[in-house]
Amino acid sequence: MKKIDVLNLANPFWGNAGTASPAAEGMARNWNWLKAQTGNTHPGALLPCGWVSAVPYSGAYSTGYGITGVSSTGPAPVAFDRKYAWGVTHFHTSGVGYLGYFYNYFLLTAAIESADVSKRSRLDNENAHPGYYSGTMSDYGVDFELTSGKYAAFHRYRFTADAAKIRLNVRQLGLEKQLLGNRKYEVMEDWSLEQDGSGAYSGSVTGNGVKIFYAVKFSGNIISETVEDGVAEIKLSGNNAQAVLAFSLGSVEEAKARLSEALEAGFDQTEREAKAQWTKRLSAIRVEFSKESDARIFYSALYHSLLKPVDAGCEYTDFQTMWDVYRTQLPLLFATAPDLGKQIVESMINTIERFGFFPNGYMMTNDYHHDDMQATSLVIYTLCDGFNRGFITDYARLKNAFAAEFNHADISDKSPTHRLDMAGALRAASDVAMRCGDKEYAAKLSRESDVWKTAYDAKTGLLIADAAYYEGTYWNYSFRPHTRMSERVALAGGVEKFNVLLDKFFGADRPCETEPGDRVSIPNRFEGMNNESDMETPYCYLWAGRSDRLAEVSDLVRRCRFCEGEGGCPGNNDSGGLSSWYVWSVLGIYPLTGTSYYLLASPSVDYAEIDLPNGTLKIEVERESATAIYPAGYEFNGEEFSEPWLSLDRLERGGTLKFHLSNKPAGKSPIPEWL
């Protein structure tokens, strides 16, 4: 296939602003716009899974970049009339909503001497590609460039006058307080700022219970320096300056050593290395489309799927929305970046051994329980995914991690969704135990996985209605592929009645209730990737024998919810959970987390090559017409089959997977009996 310029196609600005989804069609007009309509991403400079990021700071929600105010439902409110910046901050969330921890450490403000830095500057001339950002702070009289290495951020400045100043504020943390209102503020508990020589500073800050050590070096014609109350101000003459900031979670000595390494490498080499790393990760999937706009959406989504979690040197952190990423984003990393996958799984087990459990939202904070209400034992799914790919070979250690996590889990007085979480985790761990010959333990876990049955109402075939549900209703969580799906379908009254419930949820059973451009909240309906709570529900159609309906839903989500540009993401991207769903959907394959299977849907790509852990998978698509979406059979390495699934082990060894797509449904599809 022809060479693809992935760095040019991947847009760091994708999802930065309010959603600009195309007009809805068909049953998509019946879907629910419950959540905030903004991606909450940022365009900053960082590496794949890079701990250190550098982003222009306006104080806006939720990354500190842009113009958006605090939002949890509906269109994103506008906090500012245009883009502004106080300077540049470091460490950032990606795509999340209100988690209460937003980072934005170490505010660096560069300006000409006459500029009033007590006010935000206009932010103009923005440009970004993976690993690099540049812009102009017009009111500050400075053009600037940013890039980042593994442990250091680089700033390069060009001033419009020959008298300038740079301020480093080590007390900076979080978002603008006036935007947050009565919501929880992040707390900077203490800080130190020591001068180590001309233009050199070091120290530590403790924010949200976590100490970060740093070392900074300013370069330029420095004429004076002052330090007061956590702020260093450097006066310069001349038009050019540079700042390098290095960080550590271990010690200030380590931060200084990393600063020395960064200074030796320099800005240009660091940017080249960032480009090389991004090229490697993005090029792990090579796609061809009939329209270049589809390639731009694809690689922009892939880029924003590769930002979290982060390698902080001593561990991986920023599993900021584990309840989203365990299904789509972590499997994408494991499949296309197995070297990172092995590190992530090892770090997860280390964390369990350290705490006795794995926090649902593991961030740079000592508040390890702030997301307990979200989900239960999701790390088990991810550890089993790692085992299925050969990342874990020490079963005894893995079993201890299982036991610790299950012992910690408490699903009493929590939403019925936690019972489904637990049931799937128990089943996944049981399968691993059985494969390792631990039959007694496997049988025990399998029996306990029947807890899912207590979550449903046999009269309705849905989850218990009279219970608390986060970000949705009992309908949103009622169609989740989980253990013993044949029994779950029987509980709903059988395949036909299960299909009726699905059609009602997706709005396929009624005329369209809204205008194409309306974005209204319709309870008890599919959220269409405006939120991630029901992102796997379309695949439940496979247990109704309806691969055709799965194809229709997938096609409508791709065409009516995702697009190019700053408004391209239909909802909070949540650490890549949403964008990675799009990547999988375009490819037509979906990794059913915690199992050793991929589900097959309907690809929108024309051709793809994916570098997987044990080989390259080629995806070929034969369409009856340009608009054909309905699966009419598959081939793998020349062997025809009709089942809409393949084993993980077989698919990830590579080969050629061919989809035959027709203009009309081809009849009932085989139903998976292995779950």
N, C-alpha and C positions, 0 to 999 in steps of 0.2 A: 504494500500500500504506500501511498505517497507520504512524504515526511510532513509532520504536523508541528506547527509553531505553537506549542502548548502555552508558552509564556505570554504570547500575544492574545491567545484566546481566553485565558483565565483572567477574569476581571475582579480584582480585590474590592471594587466598589459595589459588586453585586450584593443586593440585600441590605445596603446601608440605610435605605430610606423607606418611606411608606410604600406599601404594596401597590403595584400597578398591573395587577393580573388582567388578562384579556377578558372580554365578556363571556359569561357562562353560556353553555349550550346544553340542550337536553336535560337529563336528570341532574346535571351539575347545578342547575338553577334551583334545585331543591336542597342543596347542601347548606350546612350551617357555618356561618361566619362568626363563631363565638369569640375567638381570641383576638389579640392585638394584630393589626394588619401592618406589620413591619418586620423586616428580617433581623434587625438589631445586630448586624455585622459591622465590621470596620475595615478600612483599607490599609491598615498599618503594615510596617515592615517587620517580618518575622520569618523564621524557618518552618518547615513542616514539623508539627508537634514541638514548636519552639517556645521555650519558657519566656524568653525576653522578646518584648514587642515594643515598638515606638510608634505613637499615634498622636496627631494633633488633638489638643484637648480643649473642648468647649464646655465640658461639664454636663453635656446632654446625656439622656438615657439611651441605652444602658451601658454602652462601652466607653462613654466619655467623649465620643466623637459625634459630630453632626448637629442636627437641629431638633431632634425628637424629644418630647417630654415623656414623663412617666405614663405608661399605658399598659393595660392588661386586657382590655376588650375594645373592639371597634377600630375605626381609623386611627392612625397614630397622630396624637396631638403635636402641634408645632410649637416648640419652645422659643425659637429664634426666627427672625425674618430672613436670614441667610446664614451661610456658614461663617463661623468665627473660630478663633482659637486664642487661648491664653499662652500657648506654647505647646510643648510636647510632654506627654507622660509615658510611663512604662508599666508593663504588665496589664493585660486586659482580658475581659471575658469575651466570648464570641457567640453572638446570636441568642443569648439568654434573656429571660425576663427578669422579674424582681426576685433575685436570690438573696439580696441583702449585702452581697460582697462584690464590689465592682473594681477593686484594685486602683489603677491610675496613680501609681507611686511616682515620686521624683519628678516634679514639674520643672522643666527646663525652658526658660523664656529668653529669647535672644531678640535684641532690638537696637536701633540706632539710639544714640544718647538722648536725643530730643523727644523720643516717643514716650507717650503716656501708657505705661504698662499696667496701670491700675484699671484699665478698661481692656476688654477683648479686642483683638485685631480682626479685621476682615481676613478671611482665608480664601485665597484665589489661586488660579493656575495649578490646580491639583493634577498630579500624574502618579500612577502607581502600576507596578507589575509585581508578581510574586517576589518578595524579598526586598522591595524598594518602594519608597514613597518620596515625592517632592512637591513643594508648594510655595506659595508666597504669603507671608503675613504682611499685608499691604500697609496697615497702619503702623506696623513696627519697622517698616523699611528693610525687610530681610527676605531673601530667598533661602530656602533650606532643603536639604536632602537627608534622608534617613535610610539606614540599612541595619541589619542585625545579624550577629553570629549566634553561636550556641549560648554564650553567657554574657554577651556584651552588645550594647547598642551604640551606633555611630551617628553623630549629627555633623553636618557640614553647612556652614553659613556663608552667605555673600551679602554684605550690607550696602545700602545705597548711599551711605555717608562714611567718612573715615573715623568717626567717633562712635563707639558702640558699647553695649553692655550685655552681659549674660547673667541671669539669675538662676541658681539651683535651689529649689525649695524642697528639702527632704521631709518636711512635715505634711506634704500633700498626700491625700488619700481619698478615694471615692469620687462621688459626683457632686454637682452643685447643690448645696443644701436647700436652697429656695425651691428647687425643682422637686425635692423629695417630700416636702411638707412634713407631716407627722410621722412619716415612715422612719424605719430604723436607719441610723447613720453608722458608717464605719468609724472605728476608733483607732487613732494613732496613739499608742500607749507611751512610747518613749522614742527618743532619737538621739543620735550623736553625730557631730559634724566636726571633723578634725582636719586642719590644713597640714599637708605633708610636704609642702614646698610650693614653688611658683606654679599656680594653676592645677595643683594636685590636692585632692580631698579624699577622705575615707571615713567610714563609720558604720553605723547600723541603724535600722529603724525597726520598730515592732508594731505591726498593724494587725489587728484581729487575732492577736495571740501568737503570731509567727514572726520570728526575727529574720530580717534580710540584711546581709552584709554587703557593702558596696565600696567601690573605689572609682574615682573620676579623674580624668585628665583633660584640661582645657589647653588648646594650642592656638597661638596667635600672638599679636604684639600686645602683651598684657602690661598695663601701666599702673593698675592699682587693684587691690582685693580687700574685701571686708567680709566678716562673718558675724551674724547676729541672729539669735533665736531660730536656729535651724535653716537660715537662708544665707547662702554665699553669693556675693555680687562681684563680678569681675568687670573691670573697665578696660577697653581695648582701643587701640588706634589701628587704622587700616580697614580694609574692606572684607577680609576673610578670617574665619575662625573655625575651629573644630572642637567637638566634645566627644569623649568616649566614656561610657559608663559600663562598668563590669559588676557582676553580682554573684553572690554565693549564699546558700543556706547553711554553710558550714562555719566559715570564719572570715574575718576581714583579711587575713593573710592569703586565703584562697582567692578572695575577690581581687586583691592586688596582683596575684600571680596571673589571674585571668586577664586583668587589665594590661599587663606587660605583653602577654601573648596577642591581645587584640591590637595594641599599638604597633607591634611588629608586623602584623598582617596588613593593617591599614584599611581605609574605607573601600578602595577599589577592589582589592583582593577579596575582602569580606563580601562585597556585593556579587562578585563573580562566583564565589563559593555558594552563596544563597541561590543564585540563578541555577547553578549546577544541581543543587539538591532539589529544587523545585522541578526542574526539568526531569530529573530521575523519577520523582514520585508521580508527577502528572502523566508522564509517558508510560507508566505501567499499564495504562489503558489507552489504546489507540482506536479512534472511532472515525467512521465516515458517515456523513449525512448528505442528503440532496441539497440541504440549505445550510449555509455557513452560520446563520443565526442559531441553529440548533447546536452546532459545535460550540459556539460561544456560551450558550446556557449550560451545556454539559460540563465544559472545563471550568467554568465559574463555580458551578455547584461542586465539582470534584475538589477544586481548590479549597472551598470553605468547609469541605468534609475532612480536611487533613490538618486542621489547626490544633485540635485538642484530642486527647489529653497532652500534657507537656512534660518533656524530660527536663526536670530541674536539677539533674546531676546526681543527686542522692536517691531520687525516687521519681516516679511519674505522679503528677497531681493534676488538678483541674478536670476531674471527672464531674463536670459541673451539673450535668443533667443525666445521670446514669440511667434513669427510667426512660430516656429517649435513645441514647446512643448505644445501649446494649443490643438493640434490635437491628440496627442498620449501619451505624458509623463504625463501631468497633469491629464487626465482621468485615467491613470494607478495608479497614486497616490491616486486619489479620490476613485477608486474602491477597492484597496487593502490595503490602509492605511487611512480609513475615519477619524480617529482622526487627522491626519496631514491635510487632506483635509479641515476639518472644520476650522482649524487654518489658512490655506492659504487663504480661501475665506474671512474670517473675516479680515485678514491683507490687502487683496486687496481692500475691501470696505473702510477700514480705510485710505488707500493710496489715493483713489479717493476723499474721504472727505477732505483730507489734501491738495491735489494739484488741485482738480477739474477734474482730469483725471488719467489714469493709463499709465505710460510710457511703450512703446513697449519693451524696454530693460532696465528694472529697476535693476540697479546695485549699488555698493558702489561708487557713483559719483553724483555730483550735475548737471551733464549734462543730463537732463531729456528728451531731444528731439533728442539725437544723432541717434536714429533709427526710426524717424518719417517716413522716406521714405519707410520703410519695409512693414507696414501694418496699418490697422485702426480698432479700437474698438474690438480687439481680446479678451480683458478682458470680454466683454459681453458674449461670448460663454462660458467662464470658470465660470462666475457667474451663468449662466443658468444651466451648468452642476452641480454646487453646489446646486442650488435650486432643481433640479430633484432628487438629492440624499438626500434631507432633511437637508442639511447643513445650509440653510437660511430659517428662518420662518417669519422674519419681512419684509413683502412685501413693506410696505411704504418706508423703508430704502433702499431696493433693487431698487425700482422704482426711487428714488432720485439718486442712483448711475447710473442707466441707463441714466437718463436725463442729468446728468453731463457729462458722457462720450460721449453721442451723441451730446451734445452742443459743446463739445471741438473738435469733429472730423471735419476734413476738407479734403475732397477728391478732391477738385478742383486742377487742374494742376498736378495730380498724376496719376500713372499707373492705367489702367482699373482694375487691381487686387484689388485695394482699394474699387472699387464699389462692387465687389463680397464679400469682407470682410464685408462691411457695410450691404449689402443685407442679408447675413447670420446672422449677429448680430441683425438686426432689426427683422427678422423672429423669431429668438430664443427668443428675449425679448417679442415679440408679443404673442408667445405661452405661456410664463410664465404669462403674464398679463391676458390672457384669462382664464387660469387655476385658477387665483385668482379673477375672476369675474370682472376684470377691462376691460369691453368689448370695451368701447370707445377708450381707449388708445391702446388696442390691435389692433383695426381696423386701427387706425392711423399709427401704426408701420408697419402693414401688407401692407398698401398702399405704404408706403415709401420704402418698401423692393423691389419694382419693379425697383429700380435703377439698378439692375443687367442687365436689358434689354439693357441699353445704352452702356454696355461693349462689346457687340457682334456685329459681322458683319453678317447680315442675308444672304449675298451672299455666305459666306464660311462656316457658322456654327461654326466659331471659334471666339476667341477674336479679337478685332481690331488689325490689323497687324502693323499699323503705330503709334506705341506708345512705351514708354519705359517699359522694363521688367527687373527686377532684378534677376540675377542668372538663366537665361533661356530665352526662347522666348515666343511668344504668344501661341505657341502650349503647352508648359509645364503647363500653367495655364488655358487652355481651357476645361479641363476635371476634374472639381472639383464639387463634389456633393454639391448643394446649393439649396436654396429655389426655388420652382416651377420647379422642374426638368422635369416634363412632358412638360412644355412649352419650356424649354431649349432644350429638345430633338426634339420637333417639329420645333424649329428654325433651327436646323441642317438638317431638311428635313425628320424627322421621325426616328423610331427606326433602320431601316436597314441602312440608311445613317449615322446615329450616330455611329453605329457599324463599318462601313467602316472607318470613321475618327479615331476611337479608334484603329483599327487594323493597320492603317497607322502610328499612333503615336508610337505604341508598336513594330512596325516592324514585325507584324504577317502576313503581306500581301505580303511579298517578300522573296527571298532567303537571306541567311545570307551574309552580306557584308564584314565582317572582319574575320580574323583568330581567333580561340578560345582564344588565349593569348593576342590579341591586346586590347589596351585600348585607343581608339581614341575618339575625340570629334565629334559627329554627331549631328548637330543642328536640332531642331524640333523633337527630339526623347525623349522618356522616359529616365530618368536619373538613373533608377534602384537602387535607394538608395545611389548612389554616392553623392546625394544631396537631400534635403528634400522638394524642391519647388513643386514637383509633387508626394509626397508620398501617397496621397489619391486617385490618379487618377485610379489605378487598380479597385477600387470599383465602378467607373462609369460604368463598364461593367454590373453591376446589373441593370442599367437603360436601357440597351440594351438586357436584358434577357439572358445574357451570364455569368452565374456563372461558366461555364466551362472554359471560357477564364480567368476569375479572378483567378481560381485555377491554371491555367498554369503559369500566371505571378507570383503569390505568390510563387509557388514551385521553379521557376527559380531564383527569387531574393534570397530566402533562400539558395539554393544550390550553386549558382554561385557568390554570392557577400559576404556572411558572412562565417567566419571560426573561428578556435581557435587562441589564442595567440595574440601577440602584433600587428599583422597585420590583426586581425579579423574583423575590422570595415571598410566598404567600402568607407567611407567618414567622414567628420567632424561629430562627434556624437551630436554636438550642444545641450548641456545640457540634453542629454538623449532623444532627439526627435527621433533620428534614432534607437537607441537600443530598445526603447519602441515599435516602429513599429514592430521590429522583434519579440518581446515578444508576441504582439497581434497576429501577423501572425502565429506564431507557434501554438497558442491556437485555431486559426480559428475563432476568434471573433474580431470585430473592433467597438469601440465606436464612433459613428458619433457625434462629438462634437457639442453642441448647440441643439441637439435633444434628445428625450427620447427613442432612439433606438440603438441597436447593430446590425451591419451587420454581416452576416455569410459567411465565405469563405471556405477554405480547410485546416484543421489543419495538422501539421506534427508530432505532439505529439501522443503517443499511448494512454495515459491516463493522466488526470490532475485533480487536486482539487484546487479550488480557493476560498479563504475566502473573500467574498464580504460583503458590508455593512450590509445586512440583512440575510445572510445565506451562506452556502458553495455550490458552483457550481461544479458538477462533469462533466467532459467532457470524453465521451467514443467514441471511433472511431472503426467502423467496416469496414474493407477494403476487397474488392474483391481479391486483391493481395497485396503484400508488397509495390508495386509502384503505387497503385491506388490513384488518387488525385481528381477525378471528383465527386462533390456532386450528390447523387441520392436520396436525401431525408433526413429528420431530425426527431428526436423524442425529445420531452421535457416532462419529467416526464411521459413517456409512451404514450404520445399523438403524433401521426404522423402528420407531416405537410411538405409542399413543399416550403414555402416562405423563402428566405434567409435573414431573419431578425427576431429579437425578441425585445419586448419592454424592456427598461432598468429596469423598475420597476419589471417586471416579472422575468427577468434573474437574477437580483441582489438580489432577495429573495432566490435564491439557488434552487437546485434540480439537475436533471440529464439531460444533453444535449447530445444527441447521434447523431453522424455524420455517414451516410452511404456513403462510397466512392467507386466508380466503376472505372473500367479500361478505360471506354469510356464515352464521354459526354452523359448525359441523356436527352438532348433536351432543349428547351428554359425554362428558369426559370421565375417564377412570377416577375413582375416589381413593385418595391415599388411605391405606389401612395400617400404616406403620406407626402412626402417632397415637 
